[in-house]
C-alpha cells in the first residue's frame, strides 16, 4: 500500500442496524460500489455470505482511513473477529491527475467545493486512467479468522461500505488516500492559483474558464469586480407578500346570471386561483420556483376552461386532472359532486382519484388511471433491485398484471411503475385497486410499503 495519506484523515462510522426487507444501498454511489464489488469478486460464495452478515447487522463500527477500512464483525454464534480490508491508494501522480481533472471542469470543481460528489466524476476519471471504484486486486483482506483470502467477515465489511457511501460519498476518496478536508483545501489552492493566472494553470497551460469559451477575451478578476461594486446601483428591495390572498368579490347580486353560469362556482374558482397565485408569489419572493399548475374549471361549467395559469414545473393539467385537484382541495360536497359529474367519473372513481392525488398529484393520478409499457432495461433493473432486497426464502412472488403493474401472489398488494421511474404501492379495496402510499424510486421500498399497509401481510 502507498503511504500518501495525510495525518488526521480518518473517520469512524457507528454500527448500522440490520437491513432486512429493504434495499441494501439507496444512492447512486452506494449502488455503484456494490456493482463494482460484485463484478470483480473472485469468490461469489464468500461475497454472498458476507452480504448476509452485513444485512443481519453483524458489522460493528467502521473505521475508514487512507488505504484501510477496519471493523469488528461477528459470526452467527457471536464470535467476533477484527477484519481489515486494505484499499489501493492513489499515488501522488494519480492524485495530481485527479485534482487537475476536477479543477479543469467547472461542474466538478463547483460540486466538490459545495461538498457534493458528482457521479459523472467516475466516468471522467476513468477516461483519464483513474478507477475510483474498486477493481480486481484493489481490495486486500486481513481477518482475525486467519482466512487466506476474502472470508464472510471481510466481505461483510466491503458490503457495509456501500451504506457508508450512502451517507457520504467522500468516503471513497478517503480510502483512496485523501480526506474531505485535505481534498477541498487542495482544490481551493489550485482554483485560486488558476484564477491568479487569468484562467490558466500554474504551468501557463490554457484553462477552461468561460472567457476562453467566449472567443478568447480576457475575463475580469474577482478583485476588480469587487473594487468596482460602487459603480453598480443597488437592487431595489423585493416586494413584501401579503400574509394571505385577498377575498374574491361576491357575485351574489340583484342581476340574474347568464344561462349556464353558476355564481357560487365562479366564486370558488376565483378563490382557488387567488390562493395558487399567492403561493407562487410567496415562493418566488423566497427564491424558490412556484410549482403551480394550469387550472381549468371546465368540469364545473361543462365548457372550456375559464382561466389558465402558466405552470412553473409541469405541463398544464387536463380538464379531468384539474377536476381531481379541485375536488382534493374542496371541503364542500356540492363542489365535489359537480366536479365528479363534470369529469365523467363515478363517486367511487373520484374518491380513488383524490386519494391518489393526495399522495402525488398528477403523476399519482396517471398511475391510477392510465397504463403504459416500460422498456426492458427498466424491468431488468427493477428485477435486480427486488432480488437484492429479500433473501431467497423471504422474497414475495410477483405476477405481471399489465404493462407496468405487478401483483403479489397470495396478497392484496400491487406495485405500479410510473412513467417518471417512480414506484407506487397499491392495495385491493373491494373490487378496485387503491393507492397505499407515496412513490419511491426503489421498487423494494414501495413493495414493502404495500405489504405493510395490507390487513394481513403477505398471506392476506
Beta strands, then each sheet from edge to edge (+ up, - down):
strand 1: 10-13
strand 2: 62-65
strand 3: 68-74
strand 4: 80-87
strand 5: 139-143
strand 6: 398-402
strand 7: 405-408
strand 8: 413-417
strand 9: 423-429
strand 10: 432-435
sheet 1: 1+ 2- 3+ 4- 5+
sheet 2: 6+ 7- 8+ 9- 10+
end
